[in-house]
Amino acid sequence: MTTVLNPAGPATSAGPAPAPGRSHRRAGSVRQRIEIAVLMTPALVLFLGFVILPVVLAAVYSLYNLPPAFRWEHLADPERFVGLANYERAFGTPEFVRAIGNNFFILIASLLVQGPLAIGIALLLNRPMRGRSVLRLLIFVPYVLAEVIAGLSWKLLLQPQGGVNAALEAIGLGEWRQNWLADPDIALWTLFFILTWKYLGFAIILMLAGLQGVPEELAEAAAIDGASWWQIQRHITIPLLGPTIRIWAFLSMIGALQLFDMVWVTVAPTVRSMSTETMATYMVQQGQFAGQPGYGSAIAVILFFISLIVALVYQRFALRRDLAGAITRGVR
């Protein structure tokens, strides 16, 4: 406490002197903010340039009826401005509505089929057995293959005279021969089988990684108390595997909504338009090959908002407690 002598009156107190460490803390905080800004700038520029800017441009293009080789001058033509007509057209087109349904069919089927399969196989592979490493490698191989290679391989195998029908004929099941990718009644189910074969390995490896974080002491204590293997998995292992399952489900949902390459490579365009069209394949077909970039941009915006809404809803109701545990706040 410093004292100031006032010639006109009694001595007055000027208040406490600033603590010597406060200025250092303030300087450190400024330096830390500058470092964060410098490190974030490259990533922020890339995010704005390759994510936000394309979304904004797609939203602008979707309000116009643009020619295939459009130029910037077309955006200034008031006759080409159609407002929300492209969106009305999209939701009024049966092919696009069916494409939305196909995406959600694959999404729900993936959660109901791939999830339990991945958990069951991961629990089995987590037990000591001979050749466990080789089995893990073989299961993960399909996921490593490029989508184009996997799609073309299955396209050749599932031809009317391909390997699958030949194998059925060889084992006496010739009556099961099908036009697997050309029959609209079974093409979507065939596509889902291919997707399960392709991406199940990733789910299994993810579950195995999550199982490594489950303490073995809990299972051993439950076994000593007389719990069976199934009871241990049901009441201990699977609940502790919950965060991994929720993360996988989120990735699977986003992948199902944005599905493009496997469908585009594997299924012929005529069959896609009848039964296996997805939002992404319909967007490329209309925006690029049909020469309607404005309409294709509207499809892209719809796909973006559907994915965003699904992600936000899932985060709000499923990932909330996982994210809450991962957020740290600075202590003052």
C-alpha positions, 0 to 999 in steps of 0.5 A: 500500500503506497501513501501519497501526501496531499499538500491541501489535506491529509495523506491519502491512499493511492491503492495497492500497487500492481502485482509484479506477476500480473503483467507477466501473466497478461503478456503470456496470455497475449503470446499464447493467443498469437501462437494459436492464431498463427497455428490456426490460420493455415487450417482455417484458410483451407477450411474456408476455401475447400468447405465453406466457399464451395457450400456458399457457391453451390447455394448461389448456383442453386438459385439459377437455371445455368447452362452446362458451360456457364460463366460468371455473367450468367449470374447477373442475368435476371432471366436465369434466376429461378429462386427456389424452383430447383428445390421444388423440382427436386422434392417433386421428382420421384427419382430424387425422393427414392434416392433419399429413401435408398440412402436412409435404407442403407443407413438403417440397415448398416446400423442394424446389420453391420453393427451387431456383426462387427461387435460379435466378430470383434468379441470372438477375435478378442479371445485367445485363439490360433491365427487370430492375427491372420484373421484380423488381417483378412477381415481388414483387407476389403476395407484397404482396397480402393472403392473402384477396384472393389466395385469393378471386381464385384461387378464382374463376379455378379454378371449373369455369366460371372463367378457367383452364378457359376459357383451356384451352378457348380454346387447344384444351386443353379435355380438361385442364379440371378441378375444380381445387379440388373434386377431392380427387386434385388439390386439394392440388397446386392449393393448393401451386401457389397457395402457390408463386405467392404466396410465391415472390416473397418467396424471390426478393427474399430471395435477391437481397438475399443475392447483394448480399453476395457479393463480385464479385472472387471471380467475376471471379478465377474467370472469369479462371482459366477457370471457366464461369458455371455453375461460378462459381455452383455453387462460389462464389455458392451456397455464399456464399448459404448463410446466406440459404438457411438463413434462408429455409428456416427461415421457409418451414418455420414458415410451412408448419406454421402454414398457415391463411389461404390454405387457409381462403379458397381451398378449400371446407370439404368438400374441406378435410376430405377432402384439404387440411386443415391443422393450423390449419384443423382447429383452427379448425374443431373449436375454434370452429365445432364448439363444442369449445374444449377439443379445439381447444386440444389441437390448438393445443398439438400444433401449437405443440410440433410447430413448436417441435421442428422449429425447435429441431432445425433450429436445432441442425443447420442454423443453428448455425454462423450463430448462432454467428457472430452471438453476441458476448460482452463482453470483460472 
